[in-house]
Amino acid sequence: MTTATIPHCLSAGTLIGDDVVNLSGETVGDVKEIMLDLETGHVAYVVLSCGGFLGIGEKLFAVPWNGLQVNTDNHTLVFNVDKERLQQAPGFDPDDWPDMADRTWGQSIHDYYGTRPYWQ
């Protein structure tokens, strides 16, 4: 049995458009953007796009980077969330993004998904 080689560095652009799947293998969305915290140099969030058709009716979600696992074999990100929980998650409109540098907003996102904030 061979194991996949996990890269130590990966171009963020290679992840844009990749599917995000849950542990059941269901596609829950795709990667729209990757947000960097310029103050700390950390990847802060992956912006997940769900629903819509040709950008109409699309809803976006900021997902903590540390809640995801990269699956290089399948070109996907794995996120331990079911579709119903994601649909109830705090999301935003593509034309009205939150201030992702706001730590109060960020804490609420990490609290929702049960992840530790990257700045702690």
N, C-alpha and C positions, 0 to 999 in steps of 0.2 A: 504494500500500500504506500502510495506517495502522498505527501502533504503539500499543500499549496504554499508557495513562497509569499510571505506577507511583506510588502514593501515598507520601508521605514519612512520614505517620503513619497508623496503623490501630488501631482498637479491638481489643484482645486478644480480646474476646468474639466478634468476628466470625469468628475462626479456630477457636473451640471447635466440635468436631463435623465440621470440614472433613476431607476425605480427605487422606492423605499418600500420594503416589505416587512410584515410582522412575523412573529415566530411561527405562525401557521402557514407562512408562504404567500399570504394574500397581499396584493399590491395595495398600499394605502395612499400612495401619491408618488410624486417625483421631485427631484431636487431642482429648485428654481434658482437659489443663490446660496452662497456660503458667506457668512458674516464673520469678520475678523475684529477682535478687540485690539485696536491699535495701541492702546496704553499698555496692555500686558503681552501682546503678541500671540494670544491664544485664539484658536478657532472658537467662536462663541456659540453660534447657532447655524443650523442648516434651515433654510426657508423651504418648507415643503408645500408643494402645490397640490391641491385636491379638487376634483370635480371640474365642472365647466366644460365648455367645448370651444376650442380656438380662443381661449382666454376669457370667454363670456361666462359669467357665473362661477368663476374660479375663486376659491378661498385659499388664503395662505396661512401657514402656521410656522412659528419659530420653534424649532425642536433643538433642545440642548445637544451639542456635539457629543458630550460624554454619555448620552443615552443611546448612541448609535454604534453599530459595528459595521465595518467595511467588509463586504464579501467580494474579493477581487475575482474569484472564479466566475461568479454570476453577474458581475458589474452591478451590484445592488448595495444598498445600505439596509441593515436590519435594525428595526426599531421595535422594542417590546411594548406594543400597544395594539389593542384591538380597534377595529374600524369605528365602533360605537363610541369608545372613549375619545378617539381623535375627533370625531364629529362634534363632540361636546367641548372640546378644548378651546381655549381662548385663541381665536384666529383674527385675521385682519384682511381688509380689502386690498387688492393690488394697487389701488390708487391712494391708499391711506395707511402707510407703514407706521408702526410705533417707533419710538425712540429706543432702539435696542441698547443704547449706552446707559439708559436709565436703570440703575440697579434695583429700584423698587419694582419696576415692571419685570426685570429679569428674575428677581426672587419669586414673583408670582408664577412665572413659567416653570422654574425649577421645582417649586412646590407642587404644581399640578402634575408634573411627570415623575416626581419623587427622585430627582437627581440633585447632586450637590453642585452648587454654583461654581463655575470655573475660577472665580476670583477669590475663593476661600482657600 
